[in-house]
Amino acid sequence: MKDGLQDKDALFRAIGHVVVEFQKTERIFSEVLASHIGLKDEHRRDIIMGASSFGQKVDLYSALRRIDSTKEECNCIDIICAYLRTAEEYRNKIVHSDYYVVTGKKADFIRWVHKKVSIKGGKGLKMSRRLVDIQQIEDCASIMSEMSFTATSGFWLFQNGHDECATILEATKKLRKGLTKRWSEAG
């Protein structure tokens, strides 16, 4: 019998990698936003940034950046915000899920299962259960890491022009695939 429990450490590392990379993204984005609205004192900046949800920060960034922006800049703002919302959605999917082990039908393997349950929107219970793809989780965490690096290059303040819009758009598509990838259904 293949022992799927041996994958436990890899799964835990992958989940932790997503958490750390998203936190890095949120910290860098908060610093960019604070700089944009002129908060130079670290203590005041931390108070205001701590009082806002990530989604509120993204909305504020979008609203402020659109003031006096060109159509091209607005398109870029939309791409950046889509990436940020996708990164948050992916992190939430990974963190707010249940992980457990199942045995195959022939009892010849043990696998980790990712279970996500929701009752959002008043539409009743929605549940998905899929076999965990640890490499896919790591790949998405790596995308988030690359985008944090892109952010530190000054892109989110348009300091380097608009050439990196395509990079952010491609990363968003890859991360979105991680959100929607159909793994094998689990029992």
N, CA, C and O of each residue as an XYZ file, in Angstrom:
748
protein
N       0.846     -1.188      0.000
C       0.000      0.000      0.000
C       0.887      1.246      0.000
O       1.767      1.390      0.849
N       0.653      2.121     -0.936
C       1.371      3.393     -0.951
C       0.850      4.242      0.198
O      -0.357      4.425      0.350
N       1.763      4.754      0.998
C       1.374      5.530      2.169
C       1.275      7.008      1.801
O       2.288      7.704      1.741
N       0.059      7.486      1.555
C      -0.168      8.892      1.236
C       0.166      9.806      2.387
O       0.334     11.011      2.203
N       0.265      9.236      3.584
C       0.612     10.062      4.740
C       2.031     10.607      4.626
O       2.368     11.607      5.259
N       2.858      9.953      3.822
C       4.208     10.473      3.627
C       4.168     11.841      2.944
O       5.127     12.607      3.030
N       3.074     12.142      2.277
C       2.911     13.433      1.621
C       2.511     14.537      2.596
O       2.442     15.707      2.218
N       2.247     14.168      3.849
C       1.768     15.142      4.838
C       2.702     16.343      4.945
O       2.243     17.484      4.888
N       3.995     16.106      5.097
C       4.933     17.215      5.247
C       4.944     18.107      4.008
O       5.003     19.332      4.119
N       4.887     17.490      2.830
C       4.868     18.272      1.584
C       3.588     19.094      1.488
O       3.622     20.253      1.075
N       2.461     18.499      1.868
C       1.195     19.231      1.842
C       1.229     20.397      2.817
O       0.830     21.508      2.468
N       1.697     20.158      4.027
C       1.759     21.221      5.027
C       2.687     22.345      4.576
O       2.385     23.521      4.778
N       3.817     21.984      3.967
C       4.736     23.009      3.445
C       4.061     23.823      2.340
O       4.191     25.046      2.299
N       3.344     23.144      1.452
C       2.679     23.838      0.336
C       1.624     24.811      0.856
O       1.538     25.942      0.379
N       0.827     24.381      1.824
C      -0.182     25.273      2.406
C       0.500     26.459      3.074
O       0.078     27.601      2.897
N       1.540     26.195      3.833
C       2.293     27.276      4.479
C       2.907     28.225      3.474
O       2.948     29.435      3.701
N       3.387     27.684      2.361
C       3.984     28.507      1.301
C       2.948     29.486      0.742
O       3.252     30.659      0.523
N       1.725     29.002      0.512
C       0.655     29.877      0.026
C       0.377     30.988      1.037
O       0.253     32.155      0.666
N       0.281     30.622      2.307
C      -0.016     31.602      3.352
C       1.064     32.680      3.403
O       0.755     33.872      3.421
N       2.314     32.268      3.427
C       3.421     33.222      3.528
C       3.486     34.113      2.290
O       3.688     35.322      2.408
N       3.317     33.532      1.115
C       3.387     34.339     -0.111
C       2.234     35.333     -0.191
O       2.428     36.464     -0.636
N       1.040     34.932      0.231
C      -0.063     35.885      0.221
C       0.195     36.995      1.233
O      -0.054     38.163      0.936
N       0.686     36.658      2.411
C       0.969     37.689      3.416
C       2.008     38.677      2.890
O       1.915     39.879      3.136
N       3.004     38.153      2.159
C       4.016     39.024      1.563
C       3.355     39.958      0.542
O       3.636     41.157      0.509
N       2.483     39.395     -0.281
C       1.753     40.202     -1.262
C       0.941     41.286     -0.558
O       0.964     42.448     -0.965
N       0.226     40.906      0.494
C      -0.601     41.874      1.214
C       0.242     42.964      1.862
O      -0.129     44.137      1.824
N       1.375     42.587      2.458
C       2.248     43.585      3.100
C       2.793     44.560      2.070
O       2.740     45.773      2.274
N       3.316     44.041      0.967
C       3.875     44.914     -0.071
C       2.786     45.810     -0.647
O       2.990     47.010     -0.824
N       1.629     45.222     -0.938
C       0.527     46.014     -1.488
C       0.093     47.099     -0.507
O      -0.177     48.227     -0.919
N       0.023     46.778      0.773
C      -0.348     47.774      1.791
C       0.667     48.911      1.843
O       0.295     50.074      2.000
N       1.940     48.577      1.713
C       2.973     49.610      1.704
C       2.853     50.503      0.478
O       3.018     51.720      0.569
N       2.567     49.895     -0.666
C       2.382     50.668     -1.901
C       1.181     51.608     -1.750
O       1.255     52.789     -2.087
N       0.087     51.066     -1.242
C      -1.114     51.880     -1.053
C      -0.857     53.006     -0.055
O      -1.242     54.149     -0.302
N      -0.219     52.699      1.058
C       0.079     53.714      2.073
C       0.954     54.817      1.483
O       0.731     55.999      1.745
N       1.932     54.434      0.699
C       2.792     55.413      0.051
C       1.985     56.281     -0.910
O       2.178     57.495     -0.980
N       1.079     55.641     -1.648
C       0.268     56.376     -2.622
C      -0.634     57.414     -1.956
O      -0.855     58.489     -2.512
N      -1.152     57.101     -0.776
C      -2.038     58.070     -0.113
C      -1.272     58.982      0.843
O      -1.869     59.755      1.593
N       0.065     58.882      0.807
C       0.900     59.826      1.530
C       1.095     59.533      3.007
O       1.431     60.438      3.770
N       0.893     58.300      3.427
C       1.123     57.939      4.827
C       2.590     57.583      5.013
O       3.034     56.499      4.635
N       3.331     58.508      5.598
C       4.768     58.286      5.753
C       5.117     57.759      7.141
O       6.063     56.985      7.284
N       4.371     58.164      8.159
C       4.609     57.698      9.514
C       4.168     56.234      9.628
O       3.000     55.920      9.396
N       5.087     55.346      9.982
C       4.801     53.913     10.002
C       3.657     53.564     10.948
O       2.826     52.717     10.621
N       3.602     54.190     12.092
C       2.554     53.890     13.074
C       1.163     54.229     12.517
O       0.246     53.415     12.628
N       0.996     55.404     11.927
C      -0.295     55.798     11.342
C      -0.660     54.889     10.167
O      -1.814     54.500      9.988
N       0.352     54.571      9.384
C       0.132     53.694      8.235
C      -0.357     52.322      8.696
O      -1.282     51.761      8.110
N       0.259     51.790      9.735
C      -0.139     50.482     10.245
C      -1.564     50.503     10.790
O      -2.309     49.540     10.608
N      -1.947     51.579     11.448
C      -3.308     51.688     11.995
C      -4.331     51.672     10.866
O      -5.298     50.912     10.913
N      -4.126     52.498      9.865
C      -5.083     52.580      8.758
C      -5.092     51.284      7.949
O      -6.159     50.797      7.576
N      -3.922     50.727      7.677
C      -3.861     49.509      6.889
C      -4.427     48.322      7.664
O      -5.032     47.430      7.068
N      -4.242     48.299      8.968
C      -4.773     47.212      9.787
C      -6.280     47.269      9.936
O      -6.922     46.258     10.220
N      -6.845     48.453      9.743
C      -8.291     48.629      9.895
C      -9.060     48.296      8.622
O     -10.289     48.369      8.602
N      -8.356     47.937      7.577
C      -9.001     47.656      6.293
C      -8.818     46.194      5.911
O      -7.755     45.611      6.126
N      -9.871     45.610      5.340
C      -9.725     44.258      4.799
C      -8.913     44.351      3.508
O      -8.756     45.433      2.942
N      -8.404     43.221      3.052
C      -7.632     43.215      1.817
C      -8.480     43.721      0.653
O      -8.016     44.526     -0.154
N      -9.721     43.248      0.570
C     -10.617     43.688     -0.500
C     -10.862     45.190     -0.473
O     -10.944     45.826     -1.524
N     -10.980     45.761      0.725
C     -11.163     47.211      0.836
C      -9.928     47.955      0.352
O     -10.037     49.004     -0.282
N      -8.758     47.413      0.651
C      -7.516     48.038      0.178
C      -7.449     48.006     -1.345
O      -7.035     48.981     -1.973
N      -7.856     46.888     -1.937
C      -7.848     46.768     -3.400
C      -8.825     47.779     -4.003
O      -8.500     48.448     -4.983
N     -10.010     47.889     -3.425
C     -10.998     48.852     -3.928
C     -10.485     50.290     -3.803
O     -10.660     51.099     -4.715
N      -9.854     50.601     -2.671
C      -9.307     51.946     -2.460
C      -8.207     52.236     -3.475
O      -8.173     53.312     -4.073
N      -7.316     51.279     -3.665
C      -6.248     51.421     -4.653
C      -6.840     51.712     -6.028
O      -6.402     52.632     -6.718
N      -7.842     50.917     -6.421
C      -8.461     51.087     -7.728
C      -9.079     52.471     -7.882
O      -8.882     53.142     -8.895
N      -9.824     52.887     -6.870
C     -10.493     54.197     -6.935
C      -9.483     55.339     -7.002
O      -9.641     56.269     -7.792
N      -8.456     55.264     -6.179
C      -7.458     56.342     -6.155
C      -6.618     56.371     -7.423
O      -6.316     57.446     -7.941
N      -6.237     55.203     -7.927
C      -5.397     55.150     -9.119
C      -6.142     55.627    -10.361
O      -5.515     56.114    -11.302
N      -7.457     55.496    -10.381
C      -8.239     55.900    -11.551
C      -8.340     57.421    -11.704
O      -8.615     57.923    -12.794
N      -8.119     58.138    -10.623
C      -8.178     59.607    -10.691
C      -7.057     60.071    -11.625
O      -5.885     59.774    -11.393
N      -7.414     60.778    -12.645
C      -6.466     61.320    -13.619
C      -5.668     60.257    -14.364
O      -4.581     60.553    -14.861
N      -6.172     59.034    -14.457
C      -5.466     57.979    -15.185
C      -5.944     57.926    -16.626
O      -7.087     58.261    -16.937
N      -5.055     57.503    -17.483
C      -5.402     57.308    -18.884
C      -6.179     55.997    -19.022
O      -6.256     55.210    -18.079
N      -6.748     55.772    -20.197
C      -7.463     54.521    -20.448
C      -6.517     53.324    -20.311
O      -6.890     52.290    -19.758
N      -5.302     53.472    -20.814
C      -4.299     52.405    -20.706
C      -3.980     52.117    -19.235
O      -3.880     50.957    -18.835
N      -3.824     53.157    -18.447
C      -3.557     52.975    -17.017
C      -4.739     52.305    -16.318
O      -4.545     51.446    -15.458
N      -5.960     52.694    -16.682
C      -7.141     52.062    -16.085
C      -7.199     50.571    -16.413
O      -7.566     49.759    -15.564
N      -6.833     50.212    -17.655
C      -6.772     48.794    -18.013
C      -5.752     48.061    -17.151
O      -5.995     46.943    -16.699
N      -4.628     48.692    -16.934
C      -3.584     48.107    -16.105
C      -4.064     47.973    -14.648
O      -3.793     46.965    -13.995
N      -4.760     48.971    -14.157
C      -5.320     48.934    -12.797
C      -6.270     47.743    -12.674
O      -6.239     47.017    -11.680
N      -7.108     47.550    -13.681
C      -8.039     46.412    -13.669
C      -7.286     45.084    -13.595
O      -7.697     44.175    -12.875
N      -6.187     44.974    -14.336
C      -5.385     43.754    -14.348
C      -4.757     43.519    -12.977
O      -4.782     42.402    -12.460
N      -4.199     44.562    -12.398
C      -3.588     44.450    -11.073
C      -4.630     44.020    -10.039
O      -4.392     43.108     -9.247
N      -5.765     44.674    -10.055
C      -6.821     44.360     -9.073
C      -7.364     42.940     -9.277
O      -7.675     42.250     -8.306
N      -7.476     42.511    -10.522
C      -7.928     41.138    -10.789
C      -6.926     40.142    -10.214
O      -7.314     39.133     -9.624
N      -5.640     40.428    -10.388
C      -4.623     39.544     -9.803
C      -4.755     39.506     -8.280
O      -4.772     38.429     -7.684
N      -4.848     40.667     -7.657
C      -4.913     40.721     -6.197
C      -6.135     39.980     -5.659
O      -6.038     39.256     -4.667
N      -7.270     40.158     -6.306
C      -8.483     39.459     -5.862
C      -8.362     37.940     -6.070
O      -8.838     37.156     -5.250
N      -7.732     37.546     -7.155
C      -7.529     36.128     -7.420
C      -6.573     35.516     -6.402
O      -6.800     34.406     -5.921
N      -5.504     36.238     -6.075
C      -4.552     35.757     -5.064
C      -5.253     35.574     -3.720
O      -5.030     34.582     -3.025
N      -6.096     36.532     -3.362
C      -6.828     36.415     -2.095
C      -7.799     35.234     -2.136
O      -7.905     34.478     -1.170
N      -8.501     35.081     -3.248
C      -9.450     33.981     -3.377
C      -8.735     32.631     -3.291
O      -9.237     31.698     -2.663
N      -7.564     32.529     -3.923
C      -6.808     31.279     -3.884
C      -6.341     30.984     -2.459
O      -6.490     29.862     -1.974
N      -5.784     31.979     -1.800
C      -5.332     31.800     -0.425
C      -6.491     31.359      0.464
O      -6.334     30.450      1.279
N      -7.641     31.989      0.317
C      -8.804     31.626      1.130
C      -9.254     30.193      0.852
O      -9.628     29.462      1.770
N      -9.215     29.804     -0.411
C      -9.602     28.429     -0.771
C      -8.685     27.428     -0.077
O      -9.150     26.415      0.447
N      -7.406     27.704     -0.075
C      -6.435     26.788      0.522
C      -6.553     26.775      2.046
O      -6.534     25.710      2.663
N      -6.674     27.940      2.639
C      -6.663     28.046      4.101
C      -7.984     27.610      4.735
O      -7.981     26.973      5.789
N      -9.089     27.938      4.119
C     -10.405     27.665      4.711
C     -11.022     26.387      4.148
O     -12.203     26.349      3.803
N     -10.213     25.361      4.065
C     -10.664     24.062      3.575
C     -10.316     22.994      4.591
O      -9.518     23.207      5.504
N     -10.931     21.850      4.409
C     -10.689     20.699      5.252
C      -9.821     19.726      4.461
O     -10.096     19.451      3.293
N      -8.782     19.210      5.094
C      -7.898     18.239      4.458
C      -7.964     16.948      5.265
O      -7.840     16.963      6.490
N      -8.159     15.833      4.568
C      -8.196     14.544      5.252
C      -7.723     13.459      4.295
O      -7.523     13.706      3.105
N      -7.548     12.262      4.829
C      -6.993     11.145      4.073
C      -8.093     10.146      3.733
O      -8.961      9.864      4.559
N      -8.053      9.606      2.500
C      -8.964      8.540      2.087
C      -8.139      7.377      1.548
O      -6.986      7.540      1.147
N      -8.752      6.217      1.550
C      -8.145      5.015      0.998
C      -8.810      4.727     -0.339
O     -10.020      4.894     -0.490
N      -8.016      4.298     -1.300
C      -8.549      3.974     -2.615
C      -9.509      2.798     -2.567
O      -9.532      2.044     -1.594
N     -10.295      2.646     -3.617
C     -11.320      1.588     -3.674
C     -10.722      0.195     -3.479
O     -11.344     -0.676     -2.871
N      -9.549      0.001     -3.983
C      -8.900     -1.305     -3.834
C      -7.955     -1.308     -2.627
O      -7.192     -2.255     -2.433
N      -8.010     -0.252     -1.827
C      -7.165     -0.114     -0.635
C      -5.678     -0.216     -0.973
O      -4.869     -0.611     -0.133
N      -5.321      0.147     -2.217
C      -3.920      0.076     -2.596
C      -3.205      1.425     -2.488
O      -2.013      1.524     -2.782
N      -3.925      2.449     -2.069
C      -3.283      3.746     -1.858
C      -4.089      4.570     -0.856
O      -5.274      4.338     -0.614
N      -3.401      5.511     -0.309
C      -4.031      6.488      0.590
C      -3.724      7.852      0.001
O      -2.580      8.130     -0.358
N      -4.738      8.712     -0.104
C      -4.545     10.048     -0.696
C      -5.148     11.128      0.183
O      -6.083     10.895      0.950
N      -4.586     12.304      0.046
C      -5.137     13.473      0.724
C      -6.286     14.039     -0.098
O      -6.224     14.070     -1.327
N      -7.319     14.480      0.577
C      -8.483     15.082     -0.056
C      -8.637     16.508      0.457
O      -8.415     16.793      1.634
N      -9.016     17.379     -0.439
C      -9.308     18.785     -0.141
C     -10.821     18.923     -0.209
O     -11.430     18.633     -1.238
N     -11.428     19.366      0.887
C     -12.883     19.519      0.920
C     -13.211     20.972      1.243
O     -12.700     21.531      2.214
N     -14.055     21.571      0.433
C     -14.475     22.953      0.622
C     -15.990     22.974      0.685
O     -16.669     22.522     -0.237
N     -16.519     23.510      1.795
C     -17.958     23.583      2.001
C     -18.336     25.051      2.154
O     -17.639     25.815      2.822
N     -19.445     25.437      1.530
C     -19.895     26.825      1.605
C     -21.418     26.877      1.593
O     -22.075     26.046      0.968
N     -21.966     27.862      2.290
C     -23.403     28.130      2.219
C     -23.629     29.583      1.822
O     -24.692     30.147      2.084
N     -22.628     30.186      1.190
C     -22.691     31.587      0.770
C     -23.826     31.849     -0.207
O     -24.191     30.991     -1.011
N     -24.366     33.034     -0.119
C     -25.330     33.494     -1.106
C     -26.734     32.944     -0.949
O     -27.575     33.151     -1.824
N     -27.007     32.249      0.141
C     -28.352     31.743      0.378
C     -28.809     30.692     -0.610
O     -30.011     30.467     -0.756
N     -27.886     30.047     -1.289
C     -28.249     29.041     -2.298
C     -28.123     27.627     -1.753
O     -28.124     26.662     -2.517
N     -28.018     27.505     -0.462
C     -27.891     26.175      0.125
C     -26.449     25.719      0.176
O     -25.525     26.487     -0.089
N     -26.278     24.479      0.516
C     -24.959     23.892      0.693
C     -24.269     23.650     -0.646
O     -24.841     23.070     -1.569
N     -23.030     24.110     -0.721
C     -22.189     23.837     -1.883
C     -20.927     23.155     -1.346
O     -20.261     23.677     -0.452
N     -20.616     22.002     -1.895
C     -19.460     21.268     -1.407
C     -18.672     20.706     -2.577
O     -19.236     20.171     -3.532
N     -17.362     20.839     -2.481
C     -16.493     20.188     -3.464
C     -15.471     19.359     -2.705
O     -14.966     19.757     -1.655
N     -15.189     18.208     -3.264
C     -14.214     17.293     -2.681
C     -13.312     16.836     -3.818
O     -13.778     16.288     -4.816
N     -12.027     17.068     -3.655
C     -11.094     16.699     -4.714
C      -9.812     16.146     -4.122
O      -9.422     16.498     -3.009
N      -9.164     15.279     -4.877
C      -7.855     14.810     -4.466
C      -6.889     15.985     -4.526
O      -6.933     16.796     -5.451
N      -6.029     16.064     -3.542
C      -5.083     17.179     -3.439
C      -3.958     16.999     -4.456
O      -3.418     15.906     -4.625
N      -3.626     18.083     -5.117
C      -2.490     18.129     -6.034
C      -1.462     19.061     -5.389
O      -1.507     20.277     -5.577
N      -0.541     18.478     -4.632
C       0.428     19.271     -3.869
C       1.284     20.120     -4.795
O       1.578     21.272     -4.475
N       1.686     19.578     -5.929
C       2.525     20.340     -6.857
C       1.782     21.562     -7.385
O       2.379     22.625     -7.562
N       0.491     21.418     -7.635
C      -0.303     22.555     -8.118
C      -0.361     23.649     -7.055
O      -0.293     24.832     -7.386
N      -0.485     23.274     -5.793
C      -0.498     24.260     -4.704
C       0.846     24.982     -4.661
O       0.888     26.206     -4.541
N       1.933     24.238     -4.757
C       3.273     24.846     -4.768
C       3.451     25.769     -5.979
O       4.024     26.852     -5.861
N       2.958     25.333     -7.140
C       3.070     26.161     -8.344
C       2.364     27.498     -8.161
O       2.888     28.541     -8.551
N       1.176     27.465     -7.570
C       0.431     28.712     -7.341
C       1.142     29.599     -6.318
O       1.151     30.821     -6.462
N       1.736     28.995     -5.290
C       2.503     29.777     -4.316
C       3.699     30.436     -4.996
O       4.051     31.571     -4.673
N       4.321     29.734     -5.932
C       5.458     30.304     -6.662
C       5.032     31.473     -7.542
O       5.763     32.455     -7.675
N       3.852     31.368     -8.141
C       3.322     32.486     -8.932
C       3.146     33.704     -8.029
O       3.499     34.820     -8.410
N       2.599     33.488     -6.829
C       2.409     34.598     -5.892
C       3.758     35.203     -5.505
O       3.871     36.420     -5.357
N       4.770     34.370     -5.342
C       6.110     34.854     -5.008
C       6.666     35.731     -6.128
O       7.216     36.802     -5.874
N       6.519     35.268     -7.362
C       6.994     36.043     -8.515
C       6.287     37.390     -8.607
O       6.910     38.401     -8.931
N       4.991     37.406     -8.324
C       4.234     38.653     -8.414
C       4.617     39.615     -7.286
O       4.570     40.831     -7.474
N       4.993     39.091     -6.129
C       5.487     39.964     -5.060
C       6.761     40.649     -5.506
O       6.968     41.831     -5.229
N       7.619     39.906     -6.200
C       8.849     40.491     -6.725
C       8.520     41.579     -7.745
O       9.142     42.641     -7.750
N       7.544     41.311     -8.603
C       7.119     42.304     -9.590
C       6.624     43.562     -8.885
O       6.889     44.681     -9.325
N       5.903     43.363     -7.787
C       5.372     44.504     -7.036
C       6.495     45.356     -6.470
O       6.414     46.584     -6.489
N       7.541     44.714     -5.968
C       8.628     45.486     -5.372
C       9.419     46.249     -6.417
O      10.203     47.135     -6.080
N       9.220     45.913     -7.681
C       9.922     46.642     -8.738
C       9.307     48.021     -8.974
O       9.802     48.792     -9.797
N       8.240     48.329     -8.262
C       7.609     49.631     -8.410
C       6.444     49.628     -9.377
O       5.838     50.672     -9.621
N       6.126     48.479     -9.927
C       5.092     48.397    -10.946
C       3.749     48.903    -10.455
O       3.059     49.610    -11.189
N       3.356     48.561     -9.227
C       2.018     48.909     -8.769
C       1.823     50.416     -8.649
O       0.692     50.885     -8.515
N       2.891     51.162     -8.695
C       2.772     52.617     -8.727
C       3.093     53.160    -10.119
O       3.259     54.367    -10.295
N       3.178     52.270    -11.101
C       3.490     52.627    -12.492
C       4.833     53.342    -12.613
O       5.000     54.226    -13.452
N       5.772     52.959    -11.780
C       7.080     53.594    -11.849
C       7.910     53.063    -13.010
O       8.870     53.705    -13.436
N       7.547     51.907    -13.514
C       8.323     51.309    -14.597
C       7.520     51.200    -15.887
O       7.811     50.346    -16.726
N       6.536     52.037    -16.051
C       5.723     51.962    -17.250
C       4.704     50.848    -17.162
O       4.371     50.388    -16.070
N       4.211     50.415    -18.302
C       3.110     49.459    -18.346
C       3.502     48.117    -18.945
O       2.637     47.278    -19.198
N       4.789     47.904    -19.175
C       5.230     46.676    -19.826
C       4.903     45.433    -19.008
O       4.740     44.351    -19.574
N       4.803     45.568    -17.690
C       4.586     44.392    -16.854
C       3.109     44.012    -16.744
O       2.788     43.021    -16.089
N       2.209     44.763    -17.362
C       0.786     44.403    -17.348
C       0.578     42.991    -17.895
O      -0.207     42.219    -17.344
N       1.266     42.661    -18.952
C       1.123     41.336    -19.552
C       1.596     40.254    -18.585
O       1.002     39.178    -18.528
N       2.651     40.526    -17.828
C       3.164     39.571    -16.844
C       2.126     39.321    -15.760
O       1.874     38.176    -15.385
N       1.525     40.398    -15.258
C       0.506     40.280    -14.209
C      -0.725     39.556    -14.761
O      -1.302     38.712    -14.076
N      -1.122     39.871    -15.970
C      -2.285     39.230    -16.582
C      -2.055     37.722    -16.719
O      -2.945     36.926    -16.416
N      -0.870     37.335    -17.172
C      -0.548     35.915    -17.325
C      -0.539     35.208    -15.969
O      -1.022     34.081    -15.858
N       0.001     35.850    -14.949
C       0.016     35.261    -13.602
C      -1.401     35.073    -13.083
O      -1.700     34.068    -12.438
N      -2.264     36.026    -13.359
C      -3.656     35.930    -12.924
C      -4.324     34.730    -13.588
O      -5.058     33.985    -12.938
N      -4.072     34.543    -14.875
C      -4.654     33.400    -15.585
C      -4.171     32.079    -14.980
O      -4.962     31.152    -14.808
N      -2.879     31.992    -14.657
C      -2.334     30.762    -14.079
C      -2.925     30.506    -12.691
O      -3.274     29.373    -12.359
N      -3.033     31.550    -11.897
C      -3.598     31.405    -10.555
C      -5.072     31.032    -10.645
O      -5.559     30.219     -9.860
N      -5.786     31.630    -11.607
C      -7.199     31.304    -11.813
C      -7.340     29.822    -12.175
O      -8.285     29.164    -11.740
N      -6.391     29.291    -12.980
C      -6.411     27.862    -13.304
C      -6.275     27.026    -12.038
O      -6.917     25.985    -11.897
N      -5.439     27.488    -11.125
C      -5.284     26.784     -9.855
C      -6.565     26.773     -9.050
O      -6.830     25.825     -8.310
N      -7.354     27.811     -9.188
C      -8.638     27.882     -8.489
C      -9.675     26.973     -9.118
O     -10.517     26.414     -8.415
N      -9.626     26.820    -10.421
C     -10.689     26.112    -11.123
C     -10.285     24.724    -11.608
O     -11.101     24.003    -12.180
N      -9.033     24.350    -11.381
C      -8.572     23.045    -11.861
C      -9.457     21.940    -11.299
O      -9.753     21.899    -10.105
N      -9.862     21.062    -12.176
C     -10.719     19.946    -11.781
C      -9.839     18.742    -11.481
O      -9.396     18.040    -12.391
N      -9.594     18.514    -10.219
C      -8.859     17.314     -9.844
C      -9.813     16.133     -9.877
O     -11.025     16.306    -10.003
N      -9.270     14.952     -9.767
C     -10.099     13.750     -9.705
C     -11.034     13.850     -8.515
O     -10.623     14.219     -7.415
N     -12.290     13.520     -8.747
C     -13.247     13.554     -7.643
C     -12.864     12.492     -6.620
O     -12.460     11.380     -6.961
N     -13.005     12.877     -5.354
C     -12.657     11.951     -4.273
C     -13.932     11.447     -3.620
O     -14.992     12.060     -3.742
N     -13.817     10.333     -2.933
C     -14.974      9.761     -2.249
C     -15.284     10.410     -0.929
O     -16.237     10.015     -0.256
